[in-house]
Amino acid sequence: QIFGSNPETFVKAAQLVQGQSDIIDINMGCPDKNEIKQGAGSALLKRPKRIGEIVSSVKKAIDVPLTVKIRSGVEVCNLEYIIKIAKIIEENGADALILHPRIAKQGGSGSVDWNVIKAVKEYLSIPVIGNGGIKTLSDAKSMMKNTGCDGVMIGTAAMGNPFIFEKTNEKKTYEEIKETFYQYLEYAKHYEIENIFYLRMQAQLFFKGFHSAASLRKDLGCASSIEELKKLIELNAEV
Ligand SMILES: Cc1cc2nc3c(=O)[nH]c(=O)nc-3n(C[C@H](O)[C@H](O)[C@H](O)COP(=O)(O)O)c2cc1C
């Protein structure tokens, strides 16, 4: 995913990452104040002409599919306006649209308005991917059924629970979670994101809901190295 505010920079960024990416997504939804100050993220939603320029220039510059991620608005949700934005994105060559139907002002909380997904889907021919508040497989099915969207994107509920993408809701054993977390650590190494502050938060999320989970999570939160995380996880397996 790339973010920014001017088409030339977007093109440079897209060309830089396309060799390592299956798809490229343009961020037009981030509510972060620093991004908005730069005219990036959700600030772009207020500039229809600029949106068209960014999408068409990036599309022309890359060979991989291009998606765009938007919200339902910045300060307010105006259905007609957001449909217009979605159409501009489609007409300028995006291969799919990802829609998080909260306004930027809401950040990550408050209600997720599925009606916006339904309305936008009716006007677009490209796939529309719904996002926001999906916690289970049945939430995902329900969003798809009720809005007609072509797929869903899951953020928060996948943190510490990659099993959410499986077709069943079977509860995992401690051993299975441990093996998956160790695999996650391998990915963290491969992608050079081995920051212990981040990894111990992930460890706490993975082991939520287990026997002596509260004390394990407290200990994991204090670990100062990956080795220490693993030691705590192994010790708890023997309890
Ligand atoms: C910790 C965190 C980081 C996020 N980072 C990004 C990001 O870099 N780009 C983006 O488009 N959305 C980002 N989001 C927003 C999510 O992609 C998603 O739109 C939002 O959380 C709603 O979906 P969810 O309820 O499934 O989490 C982030 C969300 C969280 C919680």
The ligand as a Gaussian input file, in Angstrom:
#p B3LYP/6-31G(d) Opt

LIG

0 1
 C       -3.146000      -1.039000      14.023000
 C       -3.854000      -0.683000      12.749000
 C       -3.113000      -0.246000      11.648000
 C       -3.744000       0.108000      10.453000
 N       -3.002000       0.512000       9.382000
 C       -3.608000       0.772000       8.202000
 C       -2.849000       1.116000       7.043000
 O       -1.624000       1.218000       7.077000
 N       -3.528000       1.329000       5.892000
 C       -4.892000       1.223000       5.804000
 O       -5.454000       1.405000       4.724000
 N       -5.634000       0.932000       6.883000
 C       -5.025000       0.696000       8.066000
 N       -5.785000       0.366000       9.163000
 C       -7.253000       0.340000       9.041000
 C       -7.712000      -1.058000       8.682000
 O       -7.182000      -1.464000       7.438000
 C       -9.231000      -1.143000       8.592000
 O       -9.699000      -0.294000       7.571000
 C       -9.932000      -0.772000       9.888000
 O       -9.214000      -1.208000      11.025000
 C      -11.340000      -1.359000       9.928000
 O      -11.322000      -2.757000       9.733000
 P      -11.302000      -3.807000      10.951000
 O      -12.500000      -3.502000      11.806000
 O      -11.351000      -5.153000      10.305000
 O      -10.019000      -3.567000      11.698000
 C       -5.166000       0.032000      10.361000
 C       -5.903000      -0.404000      11.473000
 C       -5.274000      -0.759000      12.656000
 C       -6.113000      -1.211000      13.829000

